[in-house]
Amino acid sequence: MTERTDNAPRVHKEIKEFTKKGLILVNTGTGKGKSTAAFGTALRAIGRGYKVAMVQFIKGKWKTGEVEAAKKFGDQFQIEIMGEGFTWDTKNFEQDVKMARQAWERCKELLHDKEHGLVIFDEINYVMKYNFLDPVEIAAELKKKPPLKHVILTGGGAPPELIEIADLVTEMKCIKHPYEKGIKAQPGIEY
């Protein structure tokens, strides 16, 4: 008998039956990569024939690599930028609540349409964290989604109501960030 010299797992739980279900995925935490992971899943979904829609809650109107890339997929991937930029720049709570409400109304339309197999609500967790939207309302609407619709919700500070109903929750943790060394965000890597 040969002795095992690596740490690779050798035992895994066998899944007896495949269940098709629209999943609710939450990408949260203080580290970078929450939206980027959602874009990776969008790319995977498009590769499998899904139409994908994303509503961005906070990002402003500046030119980003992800929006430019999505244009190359035509009607397979639509991104709707509904925020006015980072909320700490606006300092207008009423306007932020109004913009978040408009974006959420669009999310509800996409959540219940028959066209998109995956919808992404980018940075919605922040708007709940800042009290622009009620997490109880968001969770209640997500529970009414079509059974095969997949949903990704991104942003730090995901509320317990969302974590409770999610099928998959991933927390990004920042170990090290180039900003701490005075390095600005890099086009094509961070936006």
N, C-alpha and C positions, 0 to 999 in steps of 0.2 A: 504494500500500500504506500502510495507516495504522499508525502506530507504537503499540506496546502501552504503555499508561501505568500499568497496575496490575501487581500481583504475583500475580494469581490463577493457579493451575496450569492448564495447557492440555493437558498430556499425562498419561495415566494408563495403567496396565497393564490390558489387556483380559483378563477372566477368561472362558475358553472354556466351562467347564461349571460348573454349580452343584452342589456336593457338600453333602448334608445330613449333619450331624454334630453330636452333642452336644459342646459346647465346655466347656473348663475355663478360667475367667477368674480372674485374681488381681489384686486391688486392694491395693497395698502402698505403703509410703513413710511419711514423717514428717508429711506434710500432712493436713489435714482433707479429708473427702469420700469416703473409701473405702467406708464403709457407705452413705452417701447415694447414691453411684453405683450400688451394688447395689440399693437401693430403686428407683432410676429404671429399672433393667433389669427389676426385678420388675413394675413398673407396665406397662412395654412388653409383657412376656410375658403378663400378665393380659389386656391388650388384644388379644392374639393367641389367646386361649383356653386358655393354659396354666394349670395349677394350680401355685402356688408355695408352698414351705415354707422357712422360715428357722429356724435354730438360732442363738441368740445365746450365745456362750461367756462373755463377761465382764460384759456389762451387767447391772445389778441389777434389782430389782423396782420401781423408780420408774416413774412414768407418763411415757411418751414420746409425742411426736406420731406417730411412725411406727407404734407399736403401736395407737394409737387409730385411725389411718387404715386399717390393715390390717383391723381389725374391720368396717369398712364394706364390705369385699369378701366377707364371709361365708366360706364354705369355699374360695373361690378363693385366699386368701392366709392361711396360718397362720404365726404366729410363736411359737416356744417359747423362753422365756427360761430358760436353764439355768445361768447364772452367778450369783454372789452379790455382784456389784459389782466394782469395780476391785481387781485382785489386790494392789496395793500397800497397800490398806486391810486385807486379811485377815491377812497375815503368818503364814499357816499353810500351808506347802508341801504337806503330806500331804493336807489338805482340798482345796486347789486342784487337785492331781493327781486326786483322787477325783471332783471335780465335772467336770473336763475329760474324764475317762474316761467318765462318764455321758453327757455331751453328745455325745461322739464315738460312743458306741454308738447313740444316737438318730440321728446323722448317717448312720451306715451303713445303718440301716433305711430312711431317706428316700432315700438314694443308690440303693438297689436296688428301691424300690417301683415300681409301674407307674402310680401316681396322679399324681405330680408331674413336670412337664416341666422345672422349674427348682428347684434347691435352693441355698440360700445358707447358708454356714457363716461367720457373722459373727464376726470377730475371732479366728478359729482360728489365724491366723498368729502372734498374740501368745502363745497357749498353747504353740505349738511353740518360739517364741523363748525362753520362760521354762522350757523343758524339762519341761512338764507332759505333753506328748504327743510321740511320736517322728515326725519328718517322713518317715522311711523307711516307716513303717507307713501313714501317711496317703497318701503317693504310691502305694504298692502297692495300696491299696484303691481309689483314684481310677482306677487303670488298669483295674480290673475293673468299672467302672460300665457300665450299659446304653449302647449306642452312641449313642442319641439324647438322653440325659439331659444337661442343661446344669447346670453347677456354678459357683458364684462363691465364692471364698475371700477374706475381707478381713482386714485388720490389718497393721500395720507389721512389718517384719523377716521377710518371706516367705523361707523357707529355699530354698537352691539346688535341693533335690529337687523342690520344688513348681514353681519357675520353669522347670525343665527340662521337665516334662511338660505345662505349661500351653499353651493355644493363644493366649492373650492375657494379657499382663502390663502393668498400668498402675501407674506409680509417681507417687504424689501428693507434691508437694514444697511445703513451707510457705515462702512468701515473706514473709508478714506475718500476724500473728494478733492479734485484739482483746484477748486475754488479756494480751499484753505491755503494754497500756495500762491494765490493771486492769479491763477490761470482762468481766463474767461471761458465761457461756453464755446465749444467748437462746432462750427457749421458742419452738418453731415454726421456728426456724432451725437450731439446733444439737442440739435434742433434742425 
